[in-house]
């Protein structure tokens, strides 16, 4: 079951900081010096983004589902 209040975010590490985006919310991004700071900034960015969408009468996108890490099979 998908939690309809949680949005998947993708965090990428760069040489000096981290950046994040949500595939469900185009145009909403955040950065931070650490992964933890980036995640916190992304939470705030999503809230701010949704507030603007509500003010403009735009629908809030539904979360598409959880992300999953997989380990590729290695051919023997």
C-alpha positions in Angstrom: 0.0 0.0 0.0 1.3 3.5 -0.9 1.4 6.1 1.8 -0.5 9.0 0.1 1.3 11.5 2.3 4.9 10.6 1.4 6.7 11.6 -1.8 9.7 9.8 -3.2 12.7 12.1 -3.5 16.0 11.4 -5.2 19.1 12.7 -3.6 22.3 13.1 -5.6 25.7 13.8 -4.2 27.9 16.4 -5.9 31.5 17.3 -5.2 30.5 20.0 -2.7 26.8 19.5 -1.9 23.7 17.4 -2.5 20.7 18.1 -4.5 17.2 16.5 -4.5 14.1 16.3 -6.6 10.8 14.4 -6.6 9.8 12.6 -9.8 6.2 13.3 -8.8 6.6 17.1 -8.5 8.3 18.6 -11.5 10.1 21.8 -10.9 10.5 21.3 -7.1 14.2 21.0 -6.1 16.4 21.6 -3.1 20.1 21.5 -2.2 22.1 21.1 1.0 25.6 20.5 2.3 24.8 17.1 3.6 22.2 14.4 2.7 20.3 15.2 5.9 20.3 18.9 5.2 19.2 18.3 1.6 16.3 16.1 2.8 15.2 18.7 5.3 15.3 21.4 2.6 13.3 19.2 0.2 10.6 18.8 2.8 10.3 22.5 3.1 10.5 23.0 -0.7 7.6 20.5 -1.2 5.5 22.3 1.4 6.1 25.6 -0.3 5.5 24.3 -3.7 2.2 22.7 -2.7 1.1 25.9 -1.0 1.7 27.8 -4.3 -0.2 25.2 -6.2 -3.2 25.4 -3.8 -3.2 29.2 -4.1 -3.3 28.9 -7.9 -6.1 26.3 -7.8 -3.8 23.6 -9.2 -4.2 20.0 -8.1 -1.6 18.5 -5.8 0.0 15.5 -7.6 -0.4 12.1 -6.1 2.7 10.2 -5.0 3.5 7.5 -7.5 4.9 5.0 -5.1 8.0 3.9 -3.3 11.4 3.7 -4.7 13.3 0.4 -4.6 17.0 -0.4 -4.6 17.9 -3.5 -6.6 21.2 -5.3 -7.0 21.7 -6.3 -10.6 22.3 -10.0 -11.3 25.9 -10.7 -12.3 26.3 -13.2 -15.1 28.5 -16.1 -14.1 
